[in-house]
């Protein structure tokens, strides 16, 4: 089974994605360090980061259409090549004239390319793996994503401490090498083309492609759309706790320094990777219909830390429970995410995979920034009632999990 999963084709795919993700995550984190050092403004950093969310929301559906109609291998190679050319040209421009606008523009340009890359990558996995190995393959891809998210910021921090803002272009050049190496590896991929309808014009292509995809997820296979919306609902509630709530509680409520915050982020990264290993190990044993139980577990995991805050326990005890609670959530979310993506991929027509995964990404990309923005306000405004914020959030997660039980059961029936 292992040999079947790790085919030569899949190994080339993983190698290309590893290089590409490390390059992207290193440059994005280094950009955040540069912006914060130059501006010393969380507001400016927040606005630029928010602006980088916009291109994926708008462009991902178009990326999905291209992923379905064009050669996926060629698209991967081209997109990583474009990543490389952007970082190279921006690096040369920055070397000649150090300007804040170049770095901010780099972040926006990278987010534009990522809007087209994500649907291509997600729709390629089912075409280079058999159905029985699909969940394992997605789990492995998720592990690489988690590993990149864990190690890339660490490497970016090292590079930035070496080069600093004056020689920031060297970091761009290093990432250029990553992207171009990724493109060269992806040249060896073999991804079958899918037959598509022919239309008279590109306007008709986009018009009917959107129409066909919406008909699929809203009428023909409503459970796909329901799973997407349910996942966005959970992301809206859970991700703000991990990205805003945990750092806020540690820094503001517990008054612990950044070392403690860094420690919990490393811990969460490790558990995210562990969740991917477990998802691989339980393939064939765990059923999609039981995904709702994982989300119930995430809701329950919020309760212990809320009780610690209510009882005003010591900072270190609360930190310990908070780390365990957040760790349990990220561990379960890693498993759930693997099976949700695999389920959607398997029940979607292969010639529509790019569009379906693009809509899935777009819905999530809409829910995430809204949730982070709203909960950021809630955490600050209800600082003294944080116990109730966490308890109410946990109740909504558990309620949504129970209501979603039937949706996952329907997905399981078609998955089989």
Secondary structure by P-SEA (a helix, b strand, c coil): cccccccaaaaaaaaaaaaaaaaaaaaaaaaaaaaaaacccaaaaaaaaaaaaccccccaaaaaaaaacccaaaaaaaaaaaaaaaaaaaaaaaaacccaaaaaaaaaaaaaaaaaaaaaaaaaccccccccaaaaaaaaaaaaaaaaaacaaaaaaaaaaacccccaaaaaaaaaaaaaaaaaaaccbbbbbbbbbbcccaaaaaaaaaaaaaaaaccccaaaaaaaaaaaaaaaccccccccaaaaaacccccccaaaaaaaaaaaaaaaaaaaaaaaaacccccccaaaaaaaaaaaaaaaaaaaaaacccaaaaaaaaaaaaaaaaaaaaaaaaaaaaaaaaaccccaaaaaaaaaaaaaaaaaaaaaaaaaaaaaaaccaaaaaaaaaaaaaaaaaaaaaaaaaaaaaaac
